[in-house]
C-alpha cells in the first residue's frame, strides 16, 4: 500500500507516541476516536484527543460498544448518532467551540471517503 493512501485508523485506542507514529508514516491517515477518549481509565487516549491535529480526526462510536459516560446508566448499547458525544468531549478537552470540531470532522470525512 502506498504511504500516501487515505487510511481511516478505526477505533484508535493508543497513546500520543503511537498516534504520532501512525500520522508520520501515513500522511493521509485519519484517527477515529470513540467515547473512550473521555474515560478516566484511558488517560493516554485523552492526550491524543487534546493533541491530534483537527485535520487528522474522525469521530466514531464503535457501536454497539463504548457508551458515552453520560449515557452508560440509561442505555445498554451505543449507536452512530452518539458520535456527537465524542465531538463534545473533544471540544471541552481542547477548549474550542464544538462547531470547530464538527466542521473539521465533516471536511475530513469527505476527504477520506471522497464524498
Backbone torsions as a table, in degrees:
resi	resn	phi	psi	omega
1	UNK	NA	132.8	177.2
2	UNK	-64.2	144.9	-178.6
3	UNK	-62.3	-25.3	-178.2
4	UNK	-93.3	10.9	178.5
5	UNK	-65.5	138.6	175.8
6	UNK	-66.6	127.8	-177.3
7	UNK	-130.9	134.8	171.1
8	UNK	-106.8	105.7	178.5
9	UNK	-80.7	94.9	-172.9
10	UNK	-65.2	137.3	169.5
11	UNK	51.9	52.7	-177.8
12	UNK	-65.8	130.9	-178.8
13	UNK	-128.7	8.2	-177.3
14	UNK	-83.3	-173.4	178.3
15	UNK	-96.7	-175.9	-174.7
16	UNK	-63.8	-41.9	-178.1
17	UNK	-63.0	-38.7	176.8
18	UNK	-67.3	-42.1	178.5
19	UNK	-60.5	-44.5	-179.9
20	UNK	-62.5	-40.3	178.7
21	UNK	-62.7	-45.5	177.2
22	UNK	-58.7	-47.9	-176.3
23	UNK	-68.4	-34.7	177.5
24	UNK	-69.1	-37.4	-178.1
25	UNK	-74.5	-37.8	-175.7
26	UNK	-123.7	96.8	-174.4
27	UNK	-64.9	-17.2	178.2
28	UNK	-109.8	29.2	179.9
29	UNK	-91.6	140.8	173.5
30	UNK	-117.1	138.8	176.6
31	UNK	-98.2	127.0	176.6
32	UNK	-90.3	118.2	178.5
33	UNK	-105.1	141.8	-176.4
34	UNK	-111.9	-179.2	175.6
35	UNK	-57.4	-16.5	178.3
36	UNK	-57.9	-24.5	-178.9
37	UNK	-58.6	-23.2	-179.8
38	UNK	-100.5	3.2	-179.0
39	UNK	-81.2	136.8	178.9
40	UNK	-61.1	-30.2	-178.7
41	UNK	-77.2	-3.4	-177.2
42	UNK	-118.0	49.1	-177.1
43	UNK	-56.6	-42.0	178.0
44	UNK	-61.0	-35.0	178.6
45	UNK	-70.9	-33.2	176.5
46	UNK	-61.8	-36.6	176.5
47	UNK	-62.3	-39.4	175.9
48	UNK	-60.5	-45.5	179.4
49	UNK	-58.6	-35.9	179.6
50	UNK	-77.5	-29.1	-169.8
51	UNK	-107.2	-20.7	-175.5
52	UNK	-60.5	132.8	174.5
53	UNK	-60.8	137.1	-177.6
54	UNK	-59.0	-26.5	-179.3
55	UNK	-80.1	8.3	176.7
56	UNK	-122.5	11.9	-170.9
57	UNK	-104.2	136.1	166.2
58	UNK	-128.0	153.0	179.7
59	UNK	-104.3	143.8	178.4
60	UNK	-143.4	163.4	169.1
61	UNK	-115.3	-20.3	-170.8
62	UNK	53.1	39.6	-179.9
63	UNK	-53.0	139.2	11.0
64	UNK	-94.4	15.8	-176.2
65	UNK	-93.2	177.4	171.8
66	UNK	54.2	64.6	173.2
67	UNK	-64.2	140.3	172.5
68	UNK	-60.4	147.3	-179.7
69	UNK	-51.0	-39.9	-176.3
70	UNK	-68.4	-15.3	-176.9
71	UNK	-111.5	-4.5	-171.4
72	UNK	-66.3	-23.9	178.0
73	UNK	-86.1	-19.1	-176.5
74	UNK	-97.1	-35.3	-170.8
75	UNK	-121.4	161.1	179.5
76	UNK	-102.4	-21.0	178.3
77	UNK	-148.9	158.7	-179.0
78	UNK	-92.4	174.2	175.8
79	UNK	-148.4	163.8	-175.6
80	UNK	-56.1	-29.6	179.2
81	UNK	-63.6	-14.2	179.9
82	UNK	-82.9	1.2	177.0
83	UNK	-59.6	-24.7	177.5
84	UNK	-59.6	-30.3	177.4
85	UNK	-64.3	-37.6	178.3
86	UNK	-66.2	-45.2	178.9
87	UNK	-60.7	-42.3	179.6
88	UNK	-63.5	-43.4	178.4
89	UNK	-61.6	-45.3	-179.3
90	UNK	-64.7	-40.4	179.5
91	UNK	-64.5	-38.4	177.8
92	UNK	-67.5	-43.6	-179.1
93	UNK	-62.3	-34.4	-174.8
94	UNK	-97.6	-5.6	-176.9
95	UNK	54.8	48.2	176.8
96	UNK	-128.4	159.1	180.0
97	UNK	-63.6	143.5	176.7
98	UNK	-55.1	-40.4	-179.1
99	UNK	-58.1	-35.6	179.6
100	UNK	-63.4	-41.6	177.0
101	UNK	-64.7	-47.5	-176.3
102	UNK	-64.8	-40.0	178.2
103	UNK	-63.5	-44.5	179.5
104	UNK	-62.6	-44.5	-178.1
105	UNK	-66.1	-38.3	177.6
106	UNK	-63.1	-44.5	178.1
107	UNK	-61.3	-43.8	-179.8
108	UNK	-64.9	-40.5	179.4
109	UNK	-62.7	-43.6	178.2
110	UNK	-63.3	-40.8	-179.9
111	UNK	-68.4	-44.8	-178.0
112	UNK	-63.8	-47.3	-173.1
113	UNK	-100.6	4.0	177.3
114	UNK	52.3	50.3	179.1
115	UNK	-117.7	NA	NA
